[in-house]
Amino acid sequence: MTSPSATQDSYSYQNEPTWSRSEKVIARTAFDAALGRELHEVIQQAKKMASQIQQSSDLWDLEHYLTQRRKEIDRKYDYRYSQLTHVFGRLLYEKRLGEEELRGLREDKLERIRSLAKFFAEDAA
C-alpha cells in the first residue's frame, strides 16, 4: 500500500502544466535571476534612503518602504509550479525577466506566459 503523500505527486491537476526536469532548471534560474535583480533594486533604494535619514520620520519612511516592498515581493514571487506561468507572465510584463531567459521551456508554456504578459499590459492601460 502506498502512502497518500507518495501518490499525491503522481498526478497533476487538470489545468496545471507539467514541468520536465530541464524546464525546472530553466525556471529556477530565471526565477532566481529576476528575484535577485528586484532585491538588488530594493537594497540600492534602502541604502539611498538610509543615507538621507535626518529625523525619526525618515527612519519610519524607510521601514514603511521596506515593509511594502517585502509584501509586494512575497506576493509576486511564488515558485509553485502551478503558479510559474503566471509569475513569469507578470515578470515579463514588468521587464524584470527577458524571454531569452525562458528559452528551453515548451512552446505551450511560452505562449501562456506571453499571453499573460499581454494581459497585464492591457490591464494596466
C-alpha positions as CSV (number, residue, x, y, z in Angstrom):
1,M,0.0,0.0,0.0
2,T,1.3,3.4,-0.9
3,S,1.1,6.4,1.4
4,P,-1.1,9.3,0.4
5,S,1.9,11.6,0.1
6,A,3.5,9.1,-2.3
7,T,0.6,9.1,-4.7
8,Q,-0.2,12.8,-4.3
9,D,2.7,13.7,-6.7
10,S,1.8,11.1,-9.2
11,Y,-0.9,13.1,-10.9
12,S,-1.3,16.7,-11.9
13,Y,-4.3,18.9,-11.8
14,Q,-6.3,19.3,-14.9
15,N,-5.1,22.8,-15.9
16,E,-1.7,22.6,-14.3
17,P,1.2,22.3,-16.7
18,T,3.8,19.6,-16.1
19,W,7.4,20.7,-15.9
20,S,10.2,18.5,-17.2
21,R,13.5,18.3,-15.3
22,S,15.2,20.6,-17.8
23,E,12.3,23.1,-17.7
24,K,12.5,23.1,-13.9
25,V,16.2,24.1,-14.1
26,I,15.4,26.9,-16.6
27,A,12.5,28.1,-14.5
28,R,14.5,28.1,-11.2
29,T,17.4,30.0,-12.9
30,A,15.1,32.6,-14.4
31,F,13.1,33.0,-11.2
32,D,16.2,33.4,-9.1
33,A,17.7,35.9,-11.5
34,A,14.6,38.1,-11.6
35,L,14.2,38.0,-7.8
36,G,17.9,38.8,-7.4
37,R,17.6,41.8,-9.7
38,E,14.5,43.1,-7.8
39,L,16.1,42.6,-4.4
40,H,19.2,44.5,-5.7
41,E,16.9,47.4,-6.6
42,V,15.4,47.4,-3.1
43,I,18.8,47.3,-1.5
44,Q,20.0,50.2,-3.5
45,Q,16.9,52.3,-2.7
46,A,17.1,51.4,1.0
47,K,20.8,52.4,1.1
48,K,19.9,55.7,-0.6
49,M,17.0,56.3,1.9
50,A,19.2,55.4,4.9
51,S,21.9,57.8,3.8
52,Q,19.4,60.6,3.8
53,I,17.9,60.0,7.3
54,Q,17.8,63.3,9.2
55,Q,15.0,62.7,11.6
56,S,12.9,59.9,13.1
57,S,10.2,60.3,10.5
58,D,12.8,59.4,7.8
59,L,13.6,56.2,9.7
60,W,9.9,55.2,9.7
61,D,9.6,56.1,6.0
62,L,12.5,53.6,5.3
63,E,10.8,51.0,7.5
64,H,7.5,51.5,5.6
65,Y,9.2,51.3,2.2
66,L,10.9,48.0,3.2
67,T,7.7,46.5,4.6
68,Q,5.7,47.4,1.5
69,R,8.4,46.1,-0.9
70,R,8.7,42.9,1.1
71,K,4.9,42.3,0.9
72,E,4.9,43.0,-2.8
73,I,7.8,40.7,-3.5
74,D,6.4,37.9,-1.3
75,R,3.1,38.1,-3.2
76,K,4.8,38.2,-6.6
77,Y,7.5,35.6,-6.4
78,D,5.6,32.3,-5.9
79,Y,7.7,29.3,-7.0
80,R,4.9,26.7,-7.0
81,Y,4.9,25.1,-10.5
82,S,1.2,25.7,-10.7
83,Q,1.9,29.4,-10.5
84,L,5.0,29.9,-12.5
85,T,3.5,30.7,-15.9
86,H,1.5,33.5,-14.1
87,V,4.6,34.7,-12.2
88,F,6.7,34.7,-15.4
89,G,4.0,36.5,-17.3
90,R,4.0,39.3,-14.8
91,L,7.8,39.4,-14.6
92,L,7.9,39.6,-18.4
93,Y,5.3,42.4,-18.4
94,E,7.3,44.3,-15.8
95,K,10.5,43.7,-17.8
96,R,12.1,42.0,-14.8
97,L,12.6,39.0,-17.0
98,G,13.5,38.6,-20.6
99,E,12.1,36.0,-22.9
100,E,15.6,34.8,-23.7
101,E,15.8,33.7,-20.0
102,L,12.9,31.3,-20.6
103,R,14.4,29.7,-23.7
104,G,14.0,26.0,-23.4
105,L,10.5,25.9,-22.0
106,R,7.9,24.2,-24.1
107,E,6.1,26.4,-26.6
108,D,2.8,26.0,-24.8
109,K,4.2,27.4,-21.6
110,L,5.9,30.3,-23.5
111,E,2.6,31.1,-25.3
112,R,0.8,31.2,-21.9
113,I,3.5,33.4,-20.4
114,R,3.4,35.8,-23.4
115,S,-0.4,35.8,-23.2
116,L,-0.3,36.7,-19.5
117,A,2.2,39.5,-20.1
118,K,0.0,40.9,-22.8
119,F,-3.0,40.7,-20.4
120,F,-1.1,42.6,-17.7
121,A,-0.1,45.3,-20.3
122,E,-3.7,45.7,-21.4
123,D,-5.0,45.7,-17.9
124,A,-2.5,48.5,-17.0
125,A,-3.6,50.6,-19.9
